[in-house]
Amino acid sequence: MSYCYTQKGSERVLNDDIYLISETDDKGRILFANDAFCDIAGYRIEELIGKPHNIVRHPDMPRAAFKDLWDTVQSGKEWTGFVKNSVKGGGGYYWVYATVFPLMRGNERTYISIRKKPLEDEINASETLYRTLH
């Protein structure tokens, strides 16, 4: 049993009071992931560090959404949006409302992502929109 989500069929529903946090380098490789992110995605921290963040990308997510995300944060701005991610092994998924922003660490730019539980109607609207973008 998980402390950060409930299981609803193949969907892992993030609990209301839990935030998923990760940091990537400018190539999208994971530098940090909090315990909640590891738990819901089904990975140990050692399996995530150094891997591309798209290790959790769900095939339902259109490339255009991630292009918009990267174009926005690489220009120095904050991006927000709804993201459907896969769990390890592809046997499930989870939805998040993500805020991603750039951060300078010395001379290096990194990106912080903070994710929380979206509302059901936000998920439904995102699913409808994303089907039109494929």
Backbone as JSON, one array per atom type, in Angstrom:
{
  "sequence": "MSYCYTQKGSERVLNDDIYLISETDDKGRILFANDAFCDIAGYRIEELIGKPHNIVRHPDMPRAAFKDLWDTVQSGKEWTGFVKNSVKGGGGYYWVYATVFPLMRGNERTYISIRKKPLEDEINASETLYRTLH",
  "N": [[0.85, -1.18, 0.0], [0.53, 2.22, -0.8], [1.69, 5.39, 0.4], [1.27, 7.68, -1.01], [-0.54, 7.57, -3.11], [-3.68, 6.28, -4.41], [-4.94, 3.27, -5.77], [-6.75, 2.88, -8.73], [-8.12, 0.84, -10.7], [-6.07, 0.62, -13.48], [-5.02, 3.06, -13.02], [-3.07, 5.25, -11.05], [-3.91, 7.29, -8.52], [-2.97, 10.31, -7.4], [-2.59, 11.35, -4.05], [-4.28, 14.05, -2.34], [-2.63, 15.71, -0.73], [0.0, 15.4, -1.52], [3.05, 16.05, -3.19], [4.9, 15.74, -6.15], [8.27, 15.94, -6.85], [10.96, 16.85, -8.9], [14.22, 17.28, -10.38], [15.95, 18.24, -13.27], [18.75, 18.14, -15.56], [20.04, 20.3, -18.2], [19.7, 18.68, -20.36], [17.56, 17.13, -19.81], [17.96, 15.01, -18.1], [17.49, 13.22, -15.1], [18.26, 14.63, -12.01], [17.46, 14.75, -9.42], [14.9, 13.26, -7.46], [12.0, 13.17, -5.54], [10.77, 11.11, -2.8], [8.03, 10.56, -3.14], [7.62, 10.84, -5.91], [9.23, 8.73, -6.84], [7.82, 6.6, -5.67], [5.14, 6.68, -6.8], [5.74, 6.38, -9.5], [6.97, 3.96, -9.5], [9.68, 3.36, -9.36], [13.0, 2.88, -8.01], [15.15, 5.28, -6.49], [17.76, 5.06, -7.46], [17.35, 4.0, -9.96], [16.4, 6.11, -11.38], [18.05, 8.44, -11.28], [20.13, 10.23, -13.42], [18.88, 9.24, -15.65], [16.83, 9.93, -18.58], [14.13, 12.2, -18.13], [11.9, 11.56, -19.54], [11.52, 8.89, -19.17], [9.25, 8.26, -17.83], [7.29, 9.0, -19.55], [4.09, 8.83, -20.97], [2.57, 7.02, -23.67], [0.22, 8.25, -24.6], [0.62, 10.93, -24.41], [1.01, 13.79, -26.33], [3.69, 14.73, -28.54], [3.84, 17.44, -29.04], [3.06, 18.71, -26.68], [5.24, 18.35, -24.96], [7.19, 19.6, -26.45], [6.3, 22.23, -26.31], [6.57, 22.61, -23.52], [9.44, 22.37, -23.16], [10.36, 24.39, -24.93], [9.3, 26.62, -23.64], [10.44, 26.6, -20.97], [13.15, 26.61, -21.58], [13.4, 29.11, -22.6], [13.46, 30.58, -20.38], [11.14, 30.89, -18.93], [8.29, 29.99, -16.86], [6.44, 26.93, -17.02], [3.23, 25.49, -17.13], [1.02, 22.71, -16.92], [-0.99, 19.81, -17.79], [-0.17, 16.44, -17.31], [0.13, 13.13, -18.39], [1.55, 10.31, -17.11], [3.53, 7.28, -17.33], [3.81, 4.31, -15.34], [6.48, 2.31, -14.0], [7.32, -0.39, -16.07], [5.08, -0.11, -17.61], [2.5, -0.82, -16.89], [0.56, 0.79, -15.84], [-0.68, 4.11, -15.06], [-0.51, 7.65, -14.27], [-1.91, 10.85, -13.57], [-0.89, 14.28, -13.51], [-0.78, 17.71, -12.42], [1.47, 19.88, -13.56], [4.1, 22.11, -12.73], [6.79, 23.64, -14.12], [9.99, 25.01, -13.94], [12.86, 27.05, -14.79], [16.13, 27.05, -13.26], [19.03, 28.56, -12.08], [22.07, 27.12, -11.27], [24.89, 28.0, -10.16], [26.83, 28.2, -12.97], [25.23, 26.61, -14.44], [22.16, 25.65, -15.89], [19.28, 24.28, -14.55], [16.22, 22.38, -14.24], [13.29, 22.52, -12.41], [10.6, 20.52, -11.42], [7.41, 20.54, -10.14], [4.73, 18.73, -9.07], [1.23, 18.11, -8.75], [-1.93, 16.7, -7.69], [-4.35, 16.66, -10.23], [-7.67, 17.95, -10.95], [-10.59, 15.96, -11.64], [-12.21, 16.88, -13.83], [-10.33, 18.43, -15.13], [-8.51, 16.54, -16.01], [-10.16, 15.12, -17.81], [-10.66, 17.13, -19.74], [-8.05, 17.54, -20.64], [-7.43, 15.02, -21.73], [-9.21, 15.0, -23.9], [-8.26, 17.22, -25.41], [-5.57, 16.36, -25.93], [-5.97, 14.15, -27.55], [-6.58, 15.38, -29.95], [-4.17, 16.4, -30.74], [-2.44, 14.42, -31.56]],
  "CA": [[0.0, 0.0, 0.0], [1.32, 3.43, -0.94], [1.31, 6.56, 1.19], [1.07, 8.88, -1.82], [-1.59, 7.41, -4.11], [-4.61, 5.16, -4.33], [-5.03, 2.55, -7.04], [-8.11, 2.83, -9.29], [-7.86, 0.1, -11.94], [-4.65, 0.78, -13.85], [-4.61, 4.43, -12.7], [-2.63, 5.62, -9.71], [-4.46, 8.63, -8.26], [-2.16, 11.0, -6.41], [-3.33, 11.89, -2.91], [-4.41, 15.51, -2.38], [-1.6, 16.42, 0.02], [1.31, 14.92, -1.96], [3.67, 16.72, -4.33], [6.01, 15.05, -6.79], [9.3, 16.93, -7.16], [12.17, 16.35, -9.54], [15.09, 18.26, -11.01], [16.7, 17.69, -14.4], [19.75, 19.02, -16.15], [19.56, 20.93, -19.44], [19.42, 17.61, -21.33], [16.39, 16.4, -19.36], [18.34, 13.87, -17.25], [17.06, 13.41, -13.71], [19.28, 14.88, -11.0], [16.83, 14.56, -8.11], [13.49, 12.86, -7.45], [11.6, 12.92, -4.16], [10.25, 9.77, -2.53], [6.68, 10.41, -3.69], [7.77, 10.61, -7.35], [9.71, 7.36, -6.99], [6.75, 5.69, -5.27], [4.03, 6.6, -7.76], [6.26, 5.91, -10.79], [7.38, 2.57, -9.34], [11.13, 3.23, -9.5], [13.9, 3.24, -6.93], [15.88, 6.49, -6.84], [18.94, 4.67, -8.24], [16.91, 3.73, -11.33], [16.0, 7.36, -12.02], [19.14, 9.42, -11.37], [20.9, 10.13, -14.66], [18.03, 8.81, -16.76], [15.98, 10.99, -19.12], [12.85, 12.31, -17.43], [10.85, 10.93, -20.34], [11.38, 7.48, -18.77], [7.87, 8.09, -17.37], [6.35, 9.54, -20.55], [3.03, 7.91, -21.42], [2.37, 7.16, -25.11], [-0.92, 9.11, -24.9], [1.04, 12.34, -24.38], [1.49, 14.25, -27.64], [5.01, 15.37, -28.57], [3.66, 18.9, -29.04], [2.98, 19.18, -25.3], [6.58, 18.41, -24.41], [7.91, 20.64, -27.19], [5.89, 23.49, -25.69], [7.2, 22.65, -22.21], [10.87, 22.65, -23.3], [10.53, 25.72, -25.53], [8.95, 27.61, -22.63], [11.4, 26.67, -19.87], [14.47, 26.98, -22.09], [13.39, 30.56, -22.81], [13.54, 31.2, -19.06], [9.8, 31.08, -18.37], [7.63, 28.89, -16.16], [5.43, 26.21, -17.79], [2.27, 24.68, -16.37], [0.16, 21.9, -17.76], [-1.43, 18.5, -17.32], [0.68, 15.41, -17.89], [-0.15, 11.73, -18.08], [2.81, 9.56, -17.05], [3.5, 5.83, -17.16], [4.55, 3.72, -14.22], [7.5, 1.34, -14.42], [6.79, -1.59, -16.68], [3.98, 0.25, -18.5], [1.25, -1.43, -16.47], [-0.34, 1.75, -15.23], [-0.43, 5.52, -15.36], [-0.98, 8.64, -13.32], [-2.03, 12.22, -14.08], [-0.43, 15.34, -12.63], [-0.72, 19.1, -12.86], [2.88, 20.17, -13.39], [4.72, 23.42, -12.88], [8.21, 23.44, -14.4], [10.66, 26.31, -14.08], [14.32, 26.99, -14.85], [16.86, 27.48, -12.08], [20.48, 28.61, -12.31], [22.94, 26.59, -10.21], [26.2, 28.44, -10.63], [26.76, 28.48, -14.4], [24.42, 25.59, -15.1], [20.71, 25.75, -15.78], [18.54, 23.05, -14.29], [14.78, 22.58, -14.29], [12.55, 21.93, -11.29], [9.21, 20.21, -11.71], [6.58, 20.27, -8.97], [3.48, 18.2, -9.6], [0.19, 17.8, -7.78], [-3.11, 16.02, -8.22], [-5.31, 17.48, -10.96], [-9.09, 17.63, -10.76], [-11.12, 15.01, -12.63], [-12.62, 17.57, -15.06], [-9.1, 18.87, -15.81], [-8.0, 15.35, -16.7], [-11.05, 14.86, -18.94], [-10.41, 18.16, -20.76], [-6.71, 17.28, -21.19], [-7.53, 13.84, -22.6], [-9.88, 15.43, -25.13], [-7.31, 18.05, -26.15], [-4.4, 15.6, -26.37], [-6.36, 13.29, -28.7], [-6.56, 16.2, -31.18], [-2.79, 16.78, -31.03], [-1.64, 13.28, -32.03]],
  "C": [[0.89, 1.25, 0.0], [0.79, 4.55, -0.05], [0.92, 7.75, 0.29], [-0.01, 8.74, -2.89], [-2.52, 6.27, -3.76], [-4.71, 4.55, -5.73], [-6.48, 2.49, -7.47], [-7.98, 2.16, -10.66], [-6.39, 0.2, -12.27], [-4.14, 2.19, -13.57], [-4.18, 4.55, -11.24], [-3.05, 7.08, -9.51], [-3.68, 9.24, -7.1], [-3.04, 11.53, -5.28], [-3.26, 13.42, -2.91], [-3.23, 16.25, -1.76], [-0.17, 16.04, -0.37], [1.77, 15.71, -3.18], [4.82, 15.88, -4.84], [7.02, 16.12, -7.2], [10.48, 16.24, -7.82], [12.94, 17.52, -10.13], [15.84, 17.56, -12.13], [17.78, 18.67, -14.82], [19.21, 19.56, -17.46], [19.33, 19.93, -20.57], [18.21, 16.78, -20.94], [16.7, 15.17, -18.52], [18.03, 14.19, -15.8], [18.26, 13.54, -12.78], [18.77, 14.58, -9.6], [15.39, 14.12, -8.33], [13.11, 12.6, -5.99], [10.97, 11.54, -4.04], [8.88, 9.54, -3.15], [6.73, 10.15, -5.19], [8.24, 9.18, -7.6], [8.59, 6.36, -6.73], [5.68, 5.56, -6.34], [4.5, 6.05, -9.11], [6.76, 4.47, -10.72], [8.87, 2.32, -9.5], [11.83, 3.48, -8.17], [14.7, 4.46, -7.4], [17.09, 6.17, -7.73], [18.59, 4.39, -9.7], [16.59, 5.01, -12.09], [17.15, 8.34, -12.23], [19.97, 9.16, -12.63], [20.11, 9.69, -15.87], [17.23, 9.99, -17.31], [14.63, 11.0, -18.4], [11.73, 11.65, -18.23], [10.76, 9.42, -20.12], [9.94, 7.21, -18.3], [6.84, 8.61, -18.38], [5.35, 8.47, -20.99], [2.82, 8.11, -22.92], [1.16, 8.02, -25.51], [-0.54, 10.59, -24.95], [1.58, 12.75, -25.74], [2.86, 14.93, -27.52], [4.9, 16.88, -28.48], [3.61, 19.46, -27.62], [4.38, 19.33, -24.71], [7.46, 19.41, -25.17], [7.59, 22.01, -26.59], [6.54, 23.66, -24.32], [8.66, 23.07, -22.33], [11.11, 24.01, -23.92], [10.29, 26.81, -24.49], [10.04, 27.72, -21.56], [12.81, 27.03, -20.36], [14.56, 28.46, -22.43], [13.41, 31.32, -21.48], [12.21, 31.41, -18.37], [9.3, 29.82, -17.68], [6.58, 28.26, -17.07], [4.52, 25.49, -16.82], [1.42, 23.89, -17.34], [-0.14, 20.55, -17.12], [-0.67, 17.43, -18.07], [0.21, 14.04, -17.43], [1.18, 10.98, -18.18], [2.56, 8.07, -16.88], [4.21, 5.43, -15.88], [5.52, 2.68, -14.79], [6.83, 0.08, -14.95], [5.58, -1.34, -17.57], [2.63, -0.29, -18.08], [0.26, -0.48, -15.84], [0.06, 3.16, -15.6], [-0.91, 6.38, -14.22], [-0.97, 10.02, -13.98], [-1.52, 13.2, -13.04], [-0.67, 16.7, -13.27], [0.69, 19.55, -12.53], [3.19, 21.65, -13.55], [6.22, 23.17, -13.03], [8.84, 24.81, -14.58], [12.17, 26.14, -14.09], [14.93, 27.55, -13.56], [18.34, 27.5, -12.43], [21.2, 28.08, -11.07], [24.36, 26.88, -10.65], [26.06, 28.85, -12.09], [25.87, 27.52, -15.16], [22.94, 25.81, -14.84], [20.14, 24.36, -15.53], [17.05, 23.4, -14.32], [14.12, 21.82, -13.15], [11.12, 21.69, -11.75], [8.51, 19.85, -10.4], [5.2, 19.89, -9.5], [2.51, 17.86, -8.47], [-0.97, 17.13, -8.49], [-4.0, 17.0, -8.98], [-6.75, 17.07, -10.61], [-9.56, 16.72, -11.89], [-11.54, 15.71, -13.93], [-11.42, 18.11, -15.83], [-8.47, 17.72, -16.59], [-8.84, 15.07, -17.94], [-10.81, 15.85, -20.07], [-9.05, 17.93, -21.42], [-6.73, 16.07, -22.12], [-8.16, 14.21, -23.94], [-8.94, 16.27, -26.0], [-6.17, 17.22, -26.73], [-4.73, 14.64, -27.52], [-6.32, 14.08, -30.01], [-5.14, 16.55, -31.61], [-1.93, 15.65, -31.56], [-1.57, 13.24, -33.54]]
}
